[in-house]
Each structure stands twice: as C-alpha cells, then as structure tokens.
Amino acid sequence: MPTNEELLRTHYSALGRGDPDAAADVFADGVPSAPPPLPNDVRPRAREFVPASDERVVVLGDYRAGDEAVPFVHTWRFADGKVVEVTDVHDAARLGALIAGAGDDGGLRDMATGFMVSQVLHAAVDVGVFTALRDGPMDGESLRRRLGLHERGARDFFDALAALGLLERGDGVYANTPVTAAHLGDAEADSYLGGLLAYIGSHWYWSWGRLADALRTGKSQSYGGEFPYDAIQADPELAERFQQAMFATSTALRAAIAGGFAWERVGTVADIGCADGSLLARLLTAHPHLRGIGFDLPAGVSGFRRTVARHGLEDRARFEAGDFRAGPLPRADALLFAHILIDWDAETRHMLLAKAYRALPEGGTILIVDTLLEETRGPDSAAGLLVGLHMLVDQRGGPSYSAEECFDWLGKAGFRDRRVRSLSGFDRLITAVK
C-alpha cells in the first residue's frame, strides 16, 4: 500500500500535467478537492514533504506561472489511505495577481461560448429527448433510434446533457433528472417549459445573433422586418407556437400573481394581451368569485378557449378580440398588463395607460407586471437591461424602465396610490388606482 507521501507525490504530479481527475483520486468521498481550482497556466509545484504525524503531511511548495511563483503550505490529513482534510496557506493577493497575469480571462471565454450550452438544451427539446424519457430510462442506442439521430455525435450529445446536469446517466442508461422531468418531460403539464425553449431556439436565438446590427440600425431583427404582432397574427402556426412560449414564461408568475394582490376587492378582471389565457385561468381558479375577460388579437381565440375548457371556466371567462393600438380596452374592475408595456415604445405606453384609465371605474385598479430596472442601472438591473436589449432585437418596444418611471407615467394618466412589490424571479408588480 503506498505511503501518504507517495499518494501526495502522485497527486501533485497529476496536477502538474493537467490531469485533475487523476489528482482527485487521493480524496475520500465527499471531501472537497482543495487547493482551489486554478487556470491551466498556473500549476502547484511541491518542493518538500514533511511528515507531521502518522495522519498528517505538510507540503511546502509554490504556485507557478512562468517565472513567477507564490509560496504555499498545504497540510494534509489522512484516514484509511484517503485525504479527509486539507488546508492551504498562501498570500491570496499575490496568487490573485499571479492568476491575472497568467491569462485568467475573468470568464470571458465562458461567456463567449455560452451559446454552446444553450444550443445543447434547445436541440434536446427540439429532437424530443426529455419527452422520450418521460416514461422511464433508456439505453443510449435505444434512445438514439427512438429520436432518429445519426450515430455520429449521438453519444457525445447524450453524455453532454448528463455532464450539464440535464440527464442522469448510469451504465449506459439515461434518465431525466427531477428538474427536466418536471419542466420538460410532459408537454401537457402546467410546469412545462418546452414551448418557451422551442421558441427561443427557433426565433430569439437568431435575432440575438444580429444584436450588433440592431445596435447600429435601431431596428428589430425578427419577423422579416414586419411589425412582430402583425407577423404572428398572419401565421396561425407561428401564433400557436408563440402562445406556447408565453404559457411557459408565465409559469412562476401565475402562482405569484394569484397570491400577490387583494383580489377579494375585484369582481371582474381583464387580462390585456392574454395569449392562451393561462394566467387568467389561474386567477379565476384561485379566486372563485372572479370573472375574467381575455383580451387579445383574434388569432388567440382558439388557444384561449382550449385553456378555459381545460379548467372548466366557460361560465366565468370570455374572450374579447381586439387590437389595443386601434380600439378601446374592455371595461373591468381591474386591468392586468403582464409583460405588455415592455414590448412597446414610450408613445404606446402612454396611450395604453390613458386607455386603461378610461376603461376602469372609479376605484378600479391597473396591475402592471414587468422586469424592472433599478435606478442605479447596476448589477441588480442586469435582467431588466437584457430584457430591454431583447426588445431591441425582437420587438419594436423598449427600453426597459424603472418603477419610478412607471409611477410618473401613471401619475400623468391620472392614477393615484401607486405601489410596487416583488413577485417571482425578476418580475415586479406595479399597482395604481383610478
């Protein structure tokens, strides 16, 4: 049996040649593999091994990059021939400088190649990996045949999904993880996100690839230059896929909005831009006293009716076809604009709020849901800023806005008692009263 020192020499040798898997063999199960992960250009070199006891070995060495070095002291504790604890003492500032000088790019390469990860996920949804595994695990060859994939690349594809935590793998057999089973395995489940991922892969991915062109021209890069909702309205198949995507975007929002407002004070609510009616259906199911109006372009009626029928709400929900750019909004005690204002320019936003004010009774409420910016436009605003860029490349609206900006618009439209609160994820709920 090798001595503790021999095990450590093997460990440092593996690190020196860039083989972290072999280096990790020295650790007992569940023990984190300190020293900390380092870029490929920085390697630890052990210079002296000092046995401190039967269980402990102290290693003196340095982290090296080219001619530069930072000394370290590693203290290793063994039990039953495996490392159960290791401490690393070094000058953190000097090591940070060494890493920076050795070519650590601060994650730039990961950002640049992040599309590879997202495309693996989109491809898996497109070819049906997760739905194929809905009923149970399959071996790789059976799964390949089931999906109609070519032999070249199939194994790497499945193993990449496993390596990314999207599949479970064991003895050549693949299965959904709890997350992919819940959100991608069953296309009929309320938690299904596949419609959104499919739309991202077929539409948004390509428009984002032309972000630089959008920045130069200020023009949307989607739908052949047509007005987005006119293009969607004119293509029934596209309208259906768009509704499926909107269903998925509101998965978490549906539960949050149902419990995030005092709906007992409302008799009738109109969901402006209701898509397939899933959000409205959740509200009506959670609050049996409510009646609802789904307001959208005529192409949305079939999806809305299917949703209403599935939830047994035919006697409490109705669809009203219309274009809020051209006509009035439906009259109701509350008007809900969920992910609507962000799609439009400032002029249209002001127009919609004015129409909402006219449609509401005295004491009626407008509810606005969007991903908002913080006033500082700092790191906490990253999600809102990306949404604003999405509006640039995919829509004709934007930019993103803050709660304070929305309060100002609402005040100019005549609303009072303006409030904002968190909902789910990055979404915020703004309310105001006529």
C-alpha positions in Angstrom: 0.0 0.0 0.0 1.5 3.4 -0.9 2.5 5.7 1.8 0.8 9.1 2.4 3.7 10.9 0.9 3.7 8.7 -2.2 0.0 9.4 -2.6 0.6 13.1 -2.4 3.5 12.9 -4.9 1.2 11.2 -7.3 -1.4 13.9 -6.7 0.9 16.8 -7.4 2.3 15.1 -10.4 -1.2 14.7 -11.9 -1.9 18.4 -11.2 1.4 19.3 -12.9 0.5 17.5 -16.1 -3.1 19.0 -16.1 -5.0 15.8 -15.1 -7.4 16.9 -12.2 -9.4 13.7 -12.4 -6.3 11.6 -11.5 -5.3 14.2 -8.9 -8.7 13.8 -7.2 -8.2 10.1 -6.6 -6.4 10.9 -3.3 -9.5 12.3 -1.7 -12.1 10.4 0.3 -15.7 10.6 -0.9 -17.4 13.9 -0.2 -14.1 15.8 0.6 -13.7 19.0 -1.5 -10.6 18.8 -3.6 -8.7 21.8 -2.2 -6.3 23.6 -3.1 -8.6 25.9 -5.0 -9.2 25.4 -8.8 -6.6 27.2 -10.9 -6.4 28.2 -14.6 -4.4 25.9 -16.8 -1.5 28.3 -16.8 -1.0 28.1 -13.0 0.3 24.8 -11.5 1.2 23.9 -7.9 4.7 22.5 -7.5 5.6 20.6 -4.3 9.2 21.1 -3.1 9.3 19.4 0.3 7.2 16.8 2.0 7.3 16.9 5.8 5.6 14.1 7.8 4.0 15.7 10.8 2.4 12.5 12.2 1.1 9.2 11.0 -2.0 11.0 9.8 -0.6 14.4 8.6 1.8 15.5 5.9 2.9 19.1 5.4 3.8 20.1 1.9 5.9 23.2 1.1 5.8 24.4 -2.4 4.6 27.2 -4.7 2.1 28.1 -7.3 3.9 28.8 -10.5 3.2 30.6 -13.8 6.2 31.1 -16.0 9.0 32.6 -13.9 6.6 33.9 -11.2 5.9 31.9 -8.0 3.7 32.3 -4.9 4.7 30.0 -1.9 2.2 27.8 -0.2 1.9 25.5 2.8 -0.5 22.6 2.3 -1.4 20.5 5.4 -3.0 17.1 4.6 -4.8 14.8 7.0 -5.3 11.1 6.0 -7.6 8.4 7.3 -7.6 4.9 5.8 -5.4 5.9 3.0 -7.5 8.8 1.8 -7.3 12.5 2.3 -10.1 13.7 4.6 -8.9 17.3 5.2 -6.5 19.7 3.5 -5.7 23.3 4.4 -4.0 25.8 2.0 -2.0 28.8 3.4 -0.8 31.3 0.8 -0.8 35.0 0.1 -4.2 35.5 -1.5 -3.4 38.8 -3.1 -0.2 37.6 -4.7 -1.9 34.4 -6.0 -4.7 36.6 -7.4 -2.1 38.7 -9.2 -0.4 35.6 -10.5 -3.6 34.2 -11.9 -4.5 37.5 -13.5 -1.0 37.7 -15.1 -1.2 34.1 -16.2 -4.1 34.8 -18.6 -7.2 34.3 -16.4 -9.8 35.9 -18.6 -12.4 36.5 -15.8 -14.9 34.3 -17.5 -14.8 35.9 -20.9 -14.3 32.6 -22.8 -17.2 31.1 -20.8 -19.4 34.0 -21.8 -18.3 33.7 -25.5 -19.1 30.0 -25.7 -22.2 30.0 -23.5 -24.3 29.6 -26.6 -23.0 26.0 -26.9 -24.6 25.1 -23.7 -27.9 26.7 -24.6 -27.9 25.1 -28.0 -27.4 21.7 -26.5 -30.5 22.3 -24.4 -32.5 23.7 -27.3 -31.5 20.7 -29.5 -32.6 18.3 -26.8 -36.0 19.9 -26.7 -36.2 20.0 -30.5 -35.4 16.3 -31.0 -37.5 15.3 -28.0 -35.0 13.8 -25.6 -36.9 14.7 -22.4 -40.3 13.7 -23.6 -38.9 10.4 -24.9 -37.6 9.7 -21.4 -40.9 10.6 -19.7 -41.9 7.0 -19.1 -38.5 5.8 -17.9 -34.8 5.4 -18.6 -33.5 4.1 -21.9 -30.1 2.9 -23.1 -28.2 5.2 -25.5 -28.8 3.1 -28.6 -32.5 2.8 -28.0 -32.8 6.5 -27.3 -30.8 7.3 -30.4 -33.1 5.1 -32.6 -36.2 6.5 -30.9 -35.2 10.0 -31.7 -34.0 9.2 -35.2 -30.5 10.6 -34.6 -27.4 9.8 -36.6 -24.7 7.6 -34.9 -22.1 10.4 -35.3 -22.4 12.6 -32.3 -25.3 10.9 -30.5 -23.3 9.5 -27.6 -21.4 12.8 -27.1 -24.8 14.6 -27.2 -26.4 12.4 -24.5 -23.2 12.5 -22.4 -23.0 16.3 -22.7 -26.6 16.5 -21.4 -25.6 14.3 -18.5 -22.4 16.4 -17.8 -24.5 19.6 -17.8 -26.9 18.1 -15.2 -29.8 17.7 -17.6 -29.9 13.9 -17.7 -28.9 11.2 -15.3 -26.6 8.5 -16.6 -25.5 5.1 -15.3 -24.2 2.0 -17.0 -25.1 3.4 -20.4 -28.7 4.2 -19.4 -30.1 7.7 -19.5 -33.0 9.2 -17.5 -34.5 12.6 -16.9 -33.4 14.5 -13.8 -36.1 15.6 -11.4 -35.9 19.1 -12.9 -36.1 18.0 -16.6 -38.9 15.5 -15.7 -40.9 18.3 -14.1 -40.4 21.0 -16.7 -39.5 19.3 -19.9 -40.8 15.7 -19.7 -44.6 16.2 -20.0 -45.8 18.6 -22.6 -49.3 18.7 -21.0 -48.1 19.7 -17.6 -48.7 23.2 -16.3 -44.9 23.4 -15.4 -43.8 22.5 -19.0 -41.2 25.0 -20.4 -40.6 23.2 -23.7 -42.7 25.7 -25.7 -40.6 28.6 -24.5 -37.3 26.8 -25.2 -38.5 25.8 -28.7 -39.4 29.4 -29.5 -36.2 30.7 -28.1 -34.3 28.2 -30.3 -36.2 28.9 -33.5 -36.7 32.7 -33.2 -34.9 34.6 -30.4 -31.6 32.8 -30.8 -31.3 34.0 -34.4 -32.4 37.6 -33.7 -29.9 37.8 -30.9 -27.2 36.7 -33.3 -27.8 40.0 -35.1 -27.6 42.2 -32.0 -24.7 44.2 -33.4 -26.8 45.1 -36.5 -29.7 46.1 -34.2 -27.4 48.4 -32.3 -26.2 50.0 -35.4 -29.6 50.5 -37.0 -32.0 50.6 -34.1 -34.2 48.1 -35.9 -35.8 44.8 -34.9 -34.0 41.8 -36.4 -37.0 39.4 -36.3 -40.1 38.6 -38.3 -38.6 39.8 -41.6 -38.8 43.4 -40.5 -42.6 43.3 -40.1 -44.3 44.5 -37.0 -44.0 41.5 -34.7 -47.6 41.0 -33.7 -48.8 41.6 -37.2 -46.5 38.8 -38.4 -47.6 36.5 -35.6 -51.3 37.2 -36.3 -50.9 36.4 -40.0 -49.4 33.0 -39.4 -51.6 30.6 -37.4 -48.8 28.1 -36.8 -46.5 30.8 -35.6 -49.3 32.2 -33.4 -49.7 28.8 -31.8 -46.0 28.4 -31.0 -45.9 32.0 -29.7 -48.8 31.2 -27.3 -47.0 28.1 -26.1 -43.9 30.2 -25.4 -46.0 32.8 -23.5 -47.6 30.0 -21.5 -44.1 28.9 -20.3 -43.0 32.4 -19.5 -45.8 32.8 -17.0 -45.3 29.5 -15.2 -44.0 31.0 -12.0 -45.9 34.3 -12.5 -49.3 32.5 -12.5 -48.9 31.4 -8.9 -47.3 34.6 -7.7 -49.9 37.0 -9.2 -52.8 34.8 -7.8 -51.5 35.3 -4.3 -49.8 38.7 -4.7 -52.8 41.0 -4.8 -56.1 41.5 -2.8 -58.3 40.0 -5.4 -61.3 39.9 -3.0 -61.9 43.5 -3.8 -62.3 42.8 -7.5 -65.3 41.4 -9.3 -64.1 41.3 -13.0 -60.5 41.3 -14.3 -59.4 41.7 -17.9 -56.0 40.3 -18.9 -54.7 42.5 -21.7 -52.7 40.5 -24.2 -53.9 37.3 -22.6 -52.2 34.8 -25.1 -53.8 31.4 -24.3 -55.4 32.6 -21.1 -53.3 30.5 -18.7 -52.7 33.4 -16.3 -56.3 34.4 -16.3 -57.4 30.8 -15.7 -55.0 30.5 -12.7 -56.6 33.7 -11.2 -60.1 32.5 -11.7 -59.3 29.1 -10.3 -57.7 30.5 -7.2 -60.4 33.1 -6.6 -63.9 31.5 -7.4 -65.7 34.9 -7.1 -63.8 36.4 -10.0 -65.0 36.7 -13.6 -62.5 37.2 -16.4 -62.0 38.7 -19.8 -59.2 37.7 -22.1 -58.3 40.5 -24.5 -56.0 39.8 -27.4 -55.8 39.7 -31.2 -58.3 37.4 -32.9 -55.7 34.7 -33.6 -55.6 33.9 -29.9 -59.2 32.8 -29.5 -58.6 29.0 -30.1 -55.9 28.7 -27.6 -57.9 30.7 -25.1 -60.9 28.5 -25.5 -58.9 25.3 -25.0 -57.4 26.7 -21.8 -60.8 27.8 -20.5 -62.4 24.4 -21.3 -59.5 22.5 -19.7 -60.1 24.4 -16.4 -63.9 24.3 -16.6 -64.3 28.1 -16.7 -66.6 28.5 -19.6 -69.2 30.3 -17.5 -66.8 32.7 -15.9 -64.3 33.6 -18.7 -64.8 35.0 -22.1 -62.5 36.1 -25.0 -62.8 39.6 -26.4 -60.9 40.1 -29.7 -59.3 43.5 -30.3 -56.2 45.5 -31.0 -55.4 47.9 -28.2 -53.4 50.0 -30.6 -56.6 50.8 -32.5 -59.6 50.5 -30.2 -60.7 50.8 -26.6 -59.8 48.3 -23.8 -62.5 46.2 -22.2 -64.3 47.5 -19.1 -63.5 45.7 -15.8 -62.7 46.4 -12.2 -59.1 45.6 -12.8 -56.9 45.6 -15.9 -53.8 43.3 -15.9 -50.8 44.1 -18.2 -48.4 41.2 -17.7 -45.2 41.7 -19.8 -47.0 44.1 -22.1 -45.6 47.6 -21.6 -42.0 46.5 -22.1 -43.0 45.5 -25.7 -43.8 49.0 -26.7 -42.3 52.4 -27.2 -42.9 55.4 -24.9 -45.8 56.8 -27.0 -47.7 53.5 -27.0 -47.1 53.0 -23.3 -48.6 56.4 -22.5 -51.5 55.6 -24.9 -52.2 52.3 -23.1 -52.2 53.8 -19.7 -54.6 56.5 -20.9 -57.0 53.9 -22.3 -56.8 51.9 -19.1 -57.8 54.9 -17.1 -60.8 55.5 -19.3 -61.8 51.8 -19.2 -61.7 51.5 -15.4 -64.4 52.5 -13.0 -63.6 55.0 -10.1 -61.6 53.0 -7.6 -60.6 50.4 -10.3 -57.0 49.1 -10.3 -54.4 48.7 -13.0 -51.8 46.0 -12.5 -48.5 46.0 -14.4 -46.0 43.2 -14.4 -42.6 43.5 -15.9 -38.9 43.0 -15.2 -37.9 46.5 -14.0 -34.6 48.4 -13.8 -33.1 49.7 -10.6 -32.5 53.4 -10.6 -28.7 52.9 -10.5 -28.8 50.6 -13.6 -26.1 48.5 -11.8 -25.7 44.7 -11.4 -29.2 44.3 -9.9 -30.6 45.6 -13.2 -28.8 43.1 -15.4 -32.0 41.1 -16.1 -34.0 44.2 -16.9 -31.3 45.5 -19.2 -31.1 42.2 -21.1 -34.9 42.3 -21.5 -34.5 45.8 -22.9 -32.0 44.5 -25.5 -34.4 41.7 -26.3 -37.0 44.3 -27.1 -34.4 45.9 -29.4 -33.6 42.8 -31.4 -37.0 41.0 -31.3 -39.7 43.7 -30.9 -40.1 47.4 -31.6 -40.5 48.3 -27.9 -38.3 49.1 -25.0 -36.2 50.3 -23.5 -36.6 48.7 -20.0 -37.9 51.0 -17.4 -37.8 51.5 -13.6 -40.7 51.6 -11.1 -40.2 55.4 -10.7 -40.5 56.0 -14.4 -43.8 53.9 -14.5 -45.1 55.9 -11.4 -44.5 59.1 -13.4 -46.4 57.7 -16.4 -49.3 56.5 -14.2 -49.5 59.9 -12.5 -49.7 61.7 -15.8 -52.5 59.4 -16.8 -54.5 60.3 -13.6 -53.8 57.3 -11.4 -53.1 57.5 -7.7 -51.9 55.2 -4.9 -49.0 53.9 -7.0 -47.2 50.9 -5.4 -44.6 48.3 -6.4 -43.7 44.9 -4.9 -41.7 41.8 -5.9 -43.4 38.9 -7.5 -41.4 35.9 -8.8 -37.9 35.8 -10.1 -37.1 39.2 -11.6 -40.7 40.2 -12.1 -42.2 43.2 -10.2 -45.9 44.1 -9.7 -46.9 47.8 -10.0 -50.4 48.7 -9.0 -52.3 52.0 -9.2 -55.9 53.1 -8.6 -58.2 55.4 -10.6 
